[in-house]
Amino acid sequence: MGGTYLARSGVLQDFSVHSFQDAGLNLPLLGFLITSLLAGLVPLAWRWRTIPAGRATWVDLSRESALWLGLMTVLALAAFVTLGTTTPILSAIAGQPASVNARFYELVSVPVGILLVLAMALAPALRWSRQQGWSWLSAITPA
C-alpha cells in the first residue's frame, strides 16, 4: 500500500519515472492507507493483552530457528527497500532532496538474498524441535 501511495500520489514524480503526476489522488490514497493501517492495528491493540505469550528458543539449531532467520531476512530486505524508496522524501525534509543510486539496491539485495537462500536451503533439512548433533549435515550434503 505504501508503494502504491508513493507511485500514484505524485510525491516522487521528480525522482522516479514510475511515479505519476499528482492527479488529485494524493488525499484519497493517503486516507485509504491510514484507514487500512488502522483497520489492522486497532483490533491488535484491542486484543493485545489477551494474546498468550509463547515460549520460543530461537538460539537452538532447529527448523523454527531457520524459518525465523528467513523471516527476519525478508523483513530486513523490506526495511532496506523502504529506506531507499523513501530517501527522496526524507532528504527533502532535511532540505536537500536526493534519491539513492541503483547501486544501493545491488549492495543491499545481494548479501541479504544470499542469506535468505541459505536459510531456505537449511530449513527443510532440520528437525522441528532441537536438532541432535550434526545429523542435519548429512541430510543437506547431497543438495
DSSP file (Angstrom, degrees, kcal/mol; ACC not computed):
  #  RESIDUE AA STRUCTURE BP1 BP2  ACC     N-H-->O    O-->H-N    N-H-->O    O-->H-N    TCO  KAPPA ALPHA  PHI   PSI    X-CA   Y-CA   Z-CA
    1    1 A M     >        0   0    0      0, 0.0     4,-2.3     0, 0.0     5,-0.1   0.000 360.0 360.0 360.0 -40.3    0.0    0.0    0.0
    2    2 A G  H  >  +     0   0    0      1,-0.2     4,-2.4     2,-0.2     5,-0.1   0.892 360.0  50.8 -63.7 -38.9    2.8    2.4    0.8
    3    3 A G  H  > S+     0   0    0      2,-0.2     4,-2.2     1,-0.2    -1,-0.2   0.885 108.9  51.2 -65.5 -38.8    4.4    1.7   -2.6
    4    4 A T  H  > S+     0   0    0      2,-0.2     4,-2.9     1,-0.2     5,-0.3   0.915 110.1  50.2 -62.9 -42.9    1.1    2.4   -4.3
    5    5 A Y  H  X S+     0   0    0     -4,-2.3     4,-2.1     1,-0.2     6,-0.4   0.939 111.3  48.0 -60.8 -46.5    0.8    5.7   -2.5
    6    6 A L  H  < S+     0   0    0     -4,-2.4     6,-1.0     1,-0.2     4,-0.4   0.879 118.4  40.4 -63.6 -37.7    4.4    6.7   -3.4
    7    7 A A  H  < S+     0   0    0     -4,-2.2    13,-2.9    -5,-0.1    -2,-0.2   0.900 123.2  35.6 -78.8 -40.9    3.9    5.8   -7.1
    8    8 A R  H  < S+     0   0    0     -4,-2.9    15,-0.4    -5,-0.2    17,-0.3   0.670 107.2  63.3 -91.1 -17.9    0.3    7.1   -7.6
    9    9 A S  S  < S-     0   0    0     -4,-2.1    17,-0.3    -5,-0.3    15,-0.2   0.701  99.6-123.0 -83.8 -17.0    0.2   10.2   -5.4
   10   10 A G  S >  S+     0   0    0     -4,-0.4     3,-1.2    -5,-0.2    12,-0.3   0.524  73.7 127.3  88.2   5.5    2.9   12.1   -7.3
   11   11 A V  T 3  S+     0   0    0     -6,-0.4     3,-0.3     1,-0.3    -4,-0.1   0.866  81.6  34.4 -62.7 -37.0    5.1   12.5   -4.2
   12   12 A L  T >> S+     0   0    0     -6,-1.0     4,-2.0     1,-0.2     3,-1.8   0.071  78.8 121.6-105.5  23.3    8.1   11.1   -6.1
   13   13 A Q  T <4 S+     0   0    0     -3,-1.2    -1,-0.2     1,-0.3    -2,-0.1   0.743  75.8  51.5 -63.7 -22.0    7.4   12.5   -9.5
   14   14 A D  T 34 S+     0   0    0     -3,-0.3    -1,-0.3    -4,-0.2    -2,-0.1   0.580 118.6  36.3 -86.3  -9.5   10.7   14.3   -9.6
   15   15 A F  T <4 S+     0   0    0     -3,-1.8     2,-0.4     1,-0.2    -2,-0.2   0.620 112.5  48.2-117.8 -19.0   12.7   11.2   -8.7
   16   16 A S    ><  -     0   0    0     -4,-2.0     3,-0.8     1,-0.1    -1,-0.2  -0.982  53.6-152.2-134.6 136.0   11.1    8.2  -10.3
   17   17 A V  T 3  S+     0   0    0     -2,-0.4    -1,-0.1     1,-0.2    -4,-0.1   0.659 102.1  60.5 -74.1 -14.6    9.9    7.5  -13.9
   18   18 A H  T 3  S+     0   0    0     -6,-0.1     2,-0.4     2,-0.1    -1,-0.2   0.554  85.1  94.0 -88.1  -8.9    7.4    5.1  -12.3
   19   19 A S  S <  S-     0   0    0     -3,-0.8   -11,-0.2    -7,-0.3     2,-0.2  -0.703  70.1-139.1 -88.8 135.0    5.7    7.9  -10.3
   20   20 A F        -     0   0    0    -13,-2.9    -7,-0.2    -2,-0.4    -8,-0.1  -0.506  25.9 -94.8 -89.9 158.6    2.7    9.5  -11.8
   21   21 A Q        -     0   0    0     -2,-0.2     2,-0.4     1,-0.1   -11,-0.1  -0.380  54.2 -86.7 -68.2 150.7    1.9   13.2  -11.8
   22   22 A D        +     0   0    0    -12,-0.3    -1,-0.1     1,-0.1   -12,-0.1  -0.444  50.1 173.4 -62.3 114.5   -0.4   14.3   -9.0
   23   23 A A        -     0   0    0    -15,-0.4    -1,-0.1    -2,-0.4   -13,-0.1  -0.057  67.3 -81.6-114.4  30.7   -3.9   13.8  -10.4
   24   24 A G  S    S+     0   0    0    -15,-0.2     3,-0.1     1,-0.0    -2,-0.1   0.591 105.5 111.7  82.4  10.1   -5.8   14.6   -7.2
   25   25 A L     >  +     0   0    0    -17,-0.3     4,-2.5     1,-0.1     5,-0.3   0.493  46.3  92.9 -92.5  -3.7   -5.3   11.1   -5.8
   26   26 A N  H  > S+     0   0    0    -17,-0.3     4,-2.3     1,-0.2     5,-0.2   0.944  89.9  38.4 -58.2 -54.8   -3.0   12.2   -3.0
   27   27 A L  H  > S+     0   0    0      2,-0.2     4,-2.7     1,-0.2     5,-0.2   0.918 116.7  49.4 -68.0 -44.4   -5.6   12.7   -0.3
   28   28 A P  H  > S+     0   0    0      0, 0.0     4,-2.4     0, 0.0    -1,-0.2   0.918 114.3  46.3 -61.6 -40.4   -7.8    9.7   -1.2
   29   29 A L  H  X S+     0   0    0     -4,-2.5     4,-2.5     2,-0.2    -2,-0.2   0.915 113.3  48.8 -66.5 -41.5   -4.8    7.3   -1.3
   30   30 A L  H  X S+     0   0    0     -4,-2.3     4,-2.5    -5,-0.3     5,-0.2   0.900 111.8  50.0 -63.8 -40.3   -3.5    8.7    2.0
   31   31 A G  H  X S+     0   0    0     -4,-2.7     4,-2.6     2,-0.2    -2,-0.2   0.913 111.7  47.4 -63.3 -43.2   -6.9    8.2    3.5
   32   32 A F  H  X S+     0   0    0     -4,-2.4     4,-2.6     2,-0.2     5,-0.2   0.898 111.8  51.2 -64.7 -40.5   -7.2    4.7    2.3
   33   33 A L  H  X S+     0   0    0     -4,-2.5     4,-2.2     2,-0.2    -2,-0.2   0.928 113.3  43.6 -62.7 -46.6   -3.7    3.9    3.5
   34   34 A I  H  X S+     0   0    0     -4,-2.5     4,-2.5     2,-0.2    -2,-0.2   0.902 114.0  50.9 -67.0 -41.0   -4.4    5.3    7.0
   35   35 A T  H  X S+     0   0    0     -4,-2.6     4,-2.2     2,-0.2    -2,-0.2   0.920 111.9  47.0 -62.6 -44.1   -7.8    3.5    7.2
   36   36 A S  H  X S+     0   0    0     -4,-2.6     4,-1.0     2,-0.2    -1,-0.2   0.897 112.3  50.2 -64.9 -40.6   -6.2    0.2    6.2
   37   37 A L  H >X S+     0   0    0     -4,-2.2     4,-2.4    -5,-0.2     3,-0.6   0.923 113.0  45.6 -63.6 -44.5   -3.4    0.6    8.7
   38   38 A L  H 3X S+     0   0    0     -4,-2.5     4,-2.5     1,-0.2    -2,-0.2   0.837 104.0  63.4 -68.4 -32.4   -5.9    1.4   11.5
   39   39 A A  H 3< S+     0   0    0     -4,-2.2    -1,-0.2     1,-0.2    -2,-0.2   0.783 113.9  34.7 -63.5 -25.9   -8.1   -1.5   10.5
   40   40 A G  H <X S+     0   0    0     -4,-1.0     4,-1.1    -3,-0.6    -2,-0.2   0.821 120.5  45.8 -93.2 -37.8   -5.3   -3.8   11.3
   41   41 A L  H  X S+     0   0    0     -4,-2.4     4,-2.8     2,-0.2     5,-0.2   0.856 104.9  58.7 -78.3 -35.3   -3.7   -2.0   14.3
   42   42 A V  H  X S+     0   0    0     -4,-2.5     4,-2.4     2,-0.2     5,-0.2   0.946 108.6  43.8 -64.0 -49.0   -6.8   -1.2   16.3
   43   43 A P  H  > S+     0   0    0      0, 0.0     4,-2.0     0, 0.0    -1,-0.2   0.886 114.4  52.0 -63.2 -34.9   -8.0   -4.8   16.7
   44   44 A L  H  X S+     0   0    0     -4,-1.1     4,-0.6     2,-0.2    -2,-0.2   0.942 112.2  44.3 -63.9 -46.4   -4.5   -5.9   17.5
   45   45 A A  H >< S+     0   0    0     -4,-2.8     3,-0.6     1,-0.2     4,-0.3   0.875 111.8  54.7 -64.4 -36.8   -4.2   -3.2   20.2
   46   46 A W  H 3< S+     0   0    0     -4,-2.4     3,-0.2     1,-0.2    -1,-0.2   0.880 119.2  31.8 -64.0 -39.1   -7.7   -4.0   21.5
   47   47 A R  H >X S+     0   0    0     -4,-2.0     3,-1.3    -5,-0.2     4,-0.7   0.320  86.2 110.4-101.5   6.7   -6.8   -7.7   22.0
   48   48 A W  G X< S+     0   0    0     -4,-0.6     3,-1.0    -3,-0.6    -1,-0.2   0.864  78.3  48.6 -54.4 -44.5   -3.1   -7.3   22.8
   49   49 A R  G 34 S+     0   0    0     -4,-0.3    -1,-0.3     1,-0.2    -2,-0.1   0.701 107.4  56.4 -72.6 -18.8   -3.4   -8.3   26.5
   50   50 A T  G <4 S+     0   0    0     -3,-1.3    -1,-0.2    -4,-0.1    -2,-0.2   0.559  81.0 100.9 -89.5  -7.7   -5.4  -11.4   25.6
   51   51 A I  S << S-     0   0    0     -3,-1.0     2,-0.1    -4,-0.7    -3,-0.0  -0.669  78.0-125.4 -78.3 120.3   -2.8  -12.9   23.3
   52   52 A P        -     0   0    0      0, 0.0     2,-0.4     0, 0.0    -2,-0.1  -0.375  19.3-118.2 -69.8 143.7   -0.9  -15.6   25.2
   53   53 A A        -     0   0    0     -2,-0.1     2,-0.2     1,-0.0     0, 0.0  -0.658  30.4-150.2 -80.5 131.8    2.8  -15.3   25.4
   54   54 A G        -     0   0    0     -2,-0.4     2,-0.6     2,-0.0    -1,-0.0  -0.582  10.0-126.3 -98.2 163.8    4.6  -18.2   23.8
   55   55 A R        +     0   0    0     -2,-0.2     2,-0.4     2,-0.0    -2,-0.0  -0.950  33.7 174.0-112.6 118.6    8.0  -19.6   24.7
   56   56 A A        -     0   0    0     -2,-0.6     2,-0.6     8,-0.0     3,-0.1  -0.962  25.1-156.4-127.3 142.3   10.4  -19.9   21.8
   57   57 A T    >   +     0   0    0     -2,-0.4     3,-0.6     1,-0.1     8,-0.2  -0.830  21.4 166.1-116.9  91.1   14.0  -20.9   21.7
   58   58 A W  T 3   +     0   0    0     -2,-0.6     4,-0.2     1,-0.2    -1,-0.1   0.609  68.0  68.1 -82.0 -12.1   15.4  -19.3   18.6
   59   59 A V  T 3  S+     0   0    0     -3,-0.1    -1,-0.2     2,-0.1     2,-0.1   0.709  81.5  89.6 -83.1 -17.9   19.0  -19.9   19.5
   60   60 A D  S <  S-     0   0    0     -3,-0.6     2,-1.0     1,-0.1     5,-0.2  -0.470  91.0-108.4 -73.8 149.2   18.8  -23.7   19.2
   61   61 A L  S    S+     0   0    0     70,-0.2    70,-2.1    -2,-0.1     2,-0.3  -0.703  70.4 123.1 -79.6 107.5   19.5  -25.1   15.8
   62   62 A S  S  > S-     0   0    0     -2,-1.0     4,-1.9    68,-0.2    66,-0.2  -0.927  77.3 -94.1-154.2 174.4   16.1  -26.2   14.5
   63   63 A R  H  > S+     0   0    0     64,-3.2     4,-2.5    66,-0.4     5,-0.2   0.877 122.5  56.3 -65.0 -36.6   13.7  -25.7   11.7
   64   64 A E  H  > S+     0   0    0     64,-0.5     4,-2.6    63,-0.3    -1,-0.2   0.915 106.8  48.5 -61.5 -42.8   11.9  -23.0   13.7
   65   65 A S  H  > S+     0   0    0      2,-0.2     4,-2.4     1,-0.2    -1,-0.2   0.880 111.7  49.4 -67.6 -36.2   15.2  -21.0   14.0
   66   66 A A  H  X S+     0   0    0     -4,-1.9     4,-2.1     2,-0.2    -1,-0.2   0.898 112.8  47.3 -68.4 -39.4   15.9  -21.3   10.3
   67   67 A L  H  X S+     0   0    0     -4,-2.5     4,-2.4     2,-0.2    -2,-0.2   0.889 111.6  51.1 -66.7 -38.8   12.4  -20.1    9.4
   68   68 A W  H  X S+     0   0    0     -4,-2.6     4,-2.7     2,-0.2    -2,-0.2   0.913 109.4  50.5 -63.1 -42.8   12.8  -17.3   11.9
   69   69 A L  H  X S+     0   0    0     -4,-2.4     4,-1.9     1,-0.2    -2,-0.2   0.903 110.6  49.9 -61.6 -41.2   16.1  -16.3   10.3
   70   70 A G  H  X S+     0   0    0     -4,-2.1     4,-2.1     2,-0.2    -2,-0.2   0.904 111.3  48.6 -63.3 -41.6   14.4  -16.4    6.9
   71   71 A L  H  X S+     0   0    0     -4,-2.4     4,-2.4     1,-0.2    -2,-0.2   0.917 111.3  49.0 -64.9 -43.8   11.6  -14.2    8.1
   72   72 A M  H  X S+     0   0    0     -4,-2.7     4,-2.2     1,-0.2    -1,-0.2   0.844 109.7  53.5 -64.8 -32.5   14.0  -11.7    9.7
   73   73 A T  H  X S+     0   0    0     -4,-1.9     4,-2.4    -5,-0.2    -2,-0.2   0.917 109.0  47.7 -67.7 -43.3   15.9  -11.6    6.5
   74   74 A V  H  X S+     0   0    0     -4,-2.1     4,-2.4     2,-0.2    -2,-0.2   0.906 112.5  49.7 -63.5 -41.4   12.8  -10.8    4.4
   75   75 A L  H  X S+     0   0    0     -4,-2.4     4,-2.2     2,-0.2    -2,-0.2   0.891 110.2  50.5 -64.9 -38.8   11.9   -8.1    7.0
   76   76 A A  H  X S+     0   0    0     -4,-2.2     4,-2.4     2,-0.2    -2,-0.2   0.916 110.4  49.4 -64.2 -42.3   15.4   -6.6    6.7
   77   77 A L  H  X S+     0   0    0     -4,-2.4     4,-2.5     1,-0.2    -2,-0.2   0.909 110.7  50.3 -62.5 -41.8   15.2   -6.6    3.0
   78   78 A A  H  X S+     0   0    0     -4,-2.4     4,-2.4     1,-0.2    -1,-0.2   0.893 110.2  50.4 -63.0 -39.4   11.8   -4.8    3.2
   79   79 A A  H  X S+     0   0    0     -4,-2.2     4,-2.4     2,-0.2    -2,-0.2   0.907 111.0  48.4 -65.9 -41.3   13.3   -2.2    5.5
   80   80 A F  H  X S+     0   0    0     -4,-2.4     4,-2.5     2,-0.2    -2,-0.2   0.912 112.9  47.3 -65.3 -42.3   16.2   -1.5    3.2
   81   81 A V  H  X S+     0   0    0     -4,-2.5     4,-2.5     2,-0.2    -2,-0.2   0.903 112.2  50.5 -65.7 -40.6   14.0   -1.2    0.2
   82   82 A T  H  X S+     0   0    0     -4,-2.4     4,-2.4    -5,-0.2    -2,-0.2   0.917 110.7  49.5 -62.4 -43.0   11.6    1.1    2.2
   83   83 A L  H  X S+     0   0    0     -4,-2.4     4,-0.6     1,-0.2    -2,-0.2   0.926 113.6  45.6 -61.7 -45.2   14.6    3.2    3.2
   84   84 A G  H  < S+     0   0    0     -4,-2.5    16,-0.5     1,-0.2     3,-0.3   0.873 114.6  48.3 -65.7 -37.4   15.9    3.5   -0.3
   85   85 A T  H  < S+     0   0    0     -4,-2.5     4,-0.2     1,-0.2    -2,-0.2   0.866 115.8  42.2 -72.6 -36.2   12.4    4.3   -1.7
   86   86 A T  H  X S+     0   0    0     -4,-2.4     4,-2.6    -5,-0.2     3,-0.5   0.425  84.1 100.0 -92.9   1.7   11.6    7.0    0.9
   87   87 A T  H  X S+     0   0    0     -4,-0.6     4,-3.2    -3,-0.3     5,-0.3   0.886  78.7  56.0 -55.4 -41.4   15.0    8.6    0.8
   88   88 A P  H  > S+     0   0    0      0, 0.0     4,-1.6     0, 0.0    -1,-0.2   0.897 111.3  44.2 -59.3 -37.0   13.8   11.4   -1.5
   89   89 A I  H  > S+     0   0    0     -3,-0.5     4,-1.7    -4,-0.2    -2,-0.2   0.936 116.1  46.1 -70.9 -46.1   11.0   12.3    1.0
   90   90 A L  H  X S+     0   0    0     -4,-2.6     4,-1.3     1,-0.2    -1,-0.2   0.892 114.6  47.2 -65.0 -40.0   13.4   12.1    4.0
   91   91 A S  H  X>S+     0   0    0     -4,-3.2     5,-1.8     7,-0.3     4,-0.6   0.821 108.0  56.4 -72.4 -29.3   16.1   14.1    2.3
   92   92 A A  H ><5S+     0   0    0     -4,-1.6     3,-0.6    -5,-0.3    -1,-0.2   0.863 104.1  53.6 -67.6 -35.0   13.5   16.7    1.2
   93   93 A I  H 3<5S+     0   0    0     -4,-1.7    -1,-0.2     1,-0.2    -2,-0.2   0.881 106.8  52.1 -63.9 -37.0   12.5   17.2    4.8
   94   94 A A  H 3<5S-     0   0    0     -4,-1.3    -1,-0.2    -5,-0.1    -2,-0.2   0.612 123.9-108.0 -75.1 -12.2   16.2   17.8    5.6
   95   95 A G  T <<5S+     0   0    0     -3,-0.6    -3,-0.2    -4,-0.6    -2,-0.1   0.293  97.6  82.6 107.6 -10.1   16.2   20.4    2.8
   96   96 A Q      < -     0   0    0     -5,-1.8    -4,-0.1     2,-0.1    -3,-0.1  -0.754  68.6-150.8-128.8  84.4   18.3   18.7    0.1
   97   97 A P        +     0   0    0      0, 0.0     2,-0.3     0, 0.0    -8,-0.1  -0.331  32.0 151.0 -60.8 129.2   16.1   16.4   -2.0
   98   98 A A        -     0   0    0    -11,-0.3    -7,-0.3   -10,-0.2     2,-0.3  -0.982  32.1-140.8-153.6 155.6   18.1   13.4   -3.4
   99   99 A S        -     0   0    0     -2,-0.3     2,-0.2   -11,-0.1   -14,-0.1  -0.787  27.9-103.1-116.5 163.7   17.5    9.8   -4.3
  100  100 A V        -     0   0    0    -16,-0.5     2,-0.1    -2,-0.3    -1,-0.0  -0.525  36.2-111.5 -84.6 154.9   19.6    6.7   -3.9
  101  101 A N    >>  -     0   0    0     -2,-0.2     3,-1.3     1,-0.1     4,-0.7  -0.424  25.0-113.6 -78.9 157.0   21.6    5.2   -6.7
  102  102 A A  H 3> S+     0   0    0      1,-0.3     4,-1.6     2,-0.2     3,-0.4   0.774 114.8  70.7 -61.7 -25.0   20.7    1.8   -8.1
  103  103 A R  H 3> S+     0   0    0      1,-0.2     4,-2.8     2,-0.2    -1,-0.3   0.815  87.5  64.1 -61.8 -31.2   24.0    0.6   -6.7
  104  104 A F  H <> S+     0   0    0     -3,-1.3     4,-1.7     1,-0.2    -1,-0.2   0.926 103.4  46.3 -57.1 -46.2   22.4    0.9   -3.2
  105  105 A Y  H  X S+     0   0    0     -4,-0.7     4,-2.9    -3,-0.4     5,-0.3   0.868 112.4  50.5 -67.4 -36.3   19.9   -1.8   -4.0
  106  106 A E  H  X S+     0   0    0     -4,-1.6     4,-1.6     1,-0.2    -2,-0.2   0.925 111.0  48.1 -65.9 -44.0   22.5   -4.1   -5.5
  107  107 A L  H  < S+     0   0    0     -4,-2.8    -2,-0.2     1,-0.2    -1,-0.2   0.814 121.3  36.6 -66.9 -30.4   24.8   -3.7   -2.5
  108  108 A V  H  X S+     0   0    0     -4,-1.7     4,-1.6    -5,-0.2     5,-0.2   0.899 116.2  48.8 -88.1 -45.4   21.9   -4.5   -0.1
  109  109 A S  H  X S+     0   0    0     -4,-2.9     4,-2.7    -5,-0.2     5,-0.2   0.851 104.3  56.8 -70.4 -36.8   19.9   -7.1   -2.0
  110  110 A V  H  X S+     0   0    0     -4,-1.6     4,-2.3    -5,-0.3     5,-0.2   0.962 111.5  39.0 -65.4 -53.2   22.6   -9.5   -3.0
  111  111 A P  H  > S+     0   0    0      0, 0.0     4,-2.1     0, 0.0    -1,-0.2   0.919 119.8  47.0 -63.8 -40.2   24.0  -10.3    0.5
  112  112 A V  H  X S+     0   0    0     -4,-1.6     4,-2.1     1,-0.2    -2,-0.2   0.893 112.2  51.1 -67.4 -37.8   20.5  -10.3    2.1
  113  113 A G  H  X S+     0   0    0     -4,-2.7     4,-2.4    -5,-0.2    -1,-0.2   0.881 108.5  51.2 -64.8 -39.3   19.3  -12.5   -0.8
  114  114 A I  H  X S+     0   0    0     -4,-2.3     4,-2.3     2,-0.2    -2,-0.2   0.916 110.2  49.4 -64.1 -42.8   22.2  -15.0   -0.3
  115  115 A L  H  X S+     0   0    0     -4,-2.1     4,-2.2     1,-0.2    -2,-0.2   0.896 111.1  50.5 -62.0 -39.8   21.4  -15.2    3.4
  116  116 A L  H  X S+     0   0    0     -4,-2.1     4,-2.2     2,-0.2    -2,-0.2   0.909 109.7  49.3 -64.9 -43.1   17.7  -15.8    2.6
  117  117 A V  H  X S+     0   0    0     -4,-2.4     4,-2.1     2,-0.2    -2,-0.2   0.900 110.7  51.0 -64.0 -41.1   18.6  -18.6    0.1
  118  118 A L  H  X S+     0   0    0     -4,-2.3     4,-2.1     2,-0.2    -2,-0.2   0.913 110.7  48.0 -63.2 -42.3   20.8  -20.3    2.7
  119  119 A A  H  X S+     0   0    0     -4,-2.2     4,-2.2     1,-0.2    -1,-0.2   0.884 111.8  50.5 -64.9 -37.7   18.1  -20.2    5.3
  120  120 A M  H  < S+     0   0    0     -4,-2.2    -1,-0.2     1,-0.2    -2,-0.2   0.843 112.7  46.5 -68.6 -33.2   15.6  -21.6    2.8
  121  121 A A  H  < S+     0   0    0     -4,-2.1     4,-0.4    -5,-0.2    -2,-0.2   0.840 116.1  44.7 -76.3 -33.4   18.0  -24.4    1.9
  122  122 A L  H >X S+     0   0    0     -4,-2.1     3,-1.1    -5,-0.2     4,-0.7   0.862  98.8  69.9 -79.3 -37.6   18.8  -25.2    5.5
  123  123 A A  G >< S+     0   0    0     -4,-2.2     3,-1.2     1,-0.3    -1,-0.2   0.863  95.4  50.9 -55.1 -46.5   15.3  -25.2    7.0
  124  124 A P  G 34 S+     0   0    0      0, 0.0    -1,-0.3     0, 0.0    -2,-0.1   0.770 106.9  56.1 -66.2 -22.3   13.9  -28.3    5.3
  125  125 A A  G <4 S+     0   0    0     -3,-1.1    -2,-0.2    -4,-0.4     2,-0.2   0.617  96.3  81.7 -83.5 -11.6   16.9  -30.4    6.5
  126  126 A L  S << S-     0   0    0     -3,-1.2     2,-0.1    -4,-0.7   -64,-0.1  -0.534  80.8-113.9 -94.2 159.7   16.4  -29.5   10.1
  127  127 A R        -     0   0    0      2,-0.2   -64,-3.2   -66,-0.2   -63,-0.3  -0.480  24.1-118.0 -84.8 161.7   14.0  -31.1   12.7
  128  128 A W  S    S+     0   0    0    -66,-0.2   -64,-0.5   -65,-0.2     3,-0.1   0.863  99.2  40.5 -69.8 -35.8   11.1  -29.2   14.2
  129  129 A S  S    S-     0   0    0      1,-0.2   -66,-0.4   -67,-0.1    -2,-0.2  -0.267 121.1 -37.5 -98.5-168.1   12.5  -29.5   17.7
  130  130 A R        -     0   0    0    -68,-0.1    -1,-0.2     1,-0.1     2,-0.2  -0.253  67.4-119.8 -56.1 130.6   16.1  -29.2   18.9
  131  131 A Q        -     0   0    0    -70,-2.1     2,-0.8    -4,-0.1   -70,-0.2  -0.508  18.5-133.2 -74.6 136.8   18.5  -30.7   16.4
  132  132 A Q    >   -     0   0    0     -2,-0.2     3,-1.2     2,-0.0     4,-0.1  -0.828  56.4 -58.3 -95.0 108.6   20.6  -33.6   17.6
  133  133 A G  T 3  S-     0   0    0     -2,-0.8     3,-0.3     1,-0.2    -2,-0.0  -0.214  99.8 -33.3  63.8-144.4   24.3  -33.2   16.7
  134  134 A W  T >> S+     0   0    0      1,-0.2     3,-1.2     2,-0.1     4,-0.8   0.027  93.4 119.1-103.0  24.6   25.3  -32.8   13.1
  135  135 A S  H <>  +     0   0    0     -3,-1.2     4,-1.1     1,-0.3     3,-0.3   0.787  69.6  63.6 -63.4 -26.6   22.6  -35.1   11.5
  136  136 A W  H 3> S+     0   0    0     -3,-0.3     4,-1.6     1,-0.2    -1,-0.3   0.806  93.4  63.1 -66.2 -28.6   21.3  -32.2    9.5
  137  137 A L  H <> S+     0   0    0     -3,-1.2     4,-1.5     1,-0.2    -1,-0.2   0.882 101.2  49.6 -65.8 -38.3   24.6  -32.0    7.6
  138  138 A S  H  < S+     0   0    0     -4,-0.8    -1,-0.2    -3,-0.3    -2,-0.2   0.823 110.1  52.2 -69.8 -29.2   24.2  -35.5    6.2
  139  139 A A  H  < S+     0   0    0     -4,-1.1     4,-0.3     1,-0.2    -1,-0.2   0.815 116.1  38.7 -74.0 -29.7   20.7  -34.6    5.0
  140  140 A I  H  < S+     0   0    0     -4,-1.6     3,-0.4     1,-0.1    -2,-0.2   0.622  93.4  86.2 -96.8 -14.0   21.8  -31.4    3.3
  141  141 A T  S  < S+     0   0    0     -4,-1.5    -1,-0.1     1,-0.2    -2,-0.1   0.895  86.7  52.1 -57.0 -46.6   25.1  -32.7    1.8
  142  142 A P              0   0    0      0, 0.0    -1,-0.2     0, 0.0    -2,-0.1   0.862 360.0 360.0 -60.5 -32.8   23.5  -34.2   -1.4
  143  143 A A              0   0    0     -3,-0.4    -2,-0.2    -4,-0.3    -3,-0.1   0.507 360.0 360.0 -69.4 360.0   21.8  -30.9   -2.2
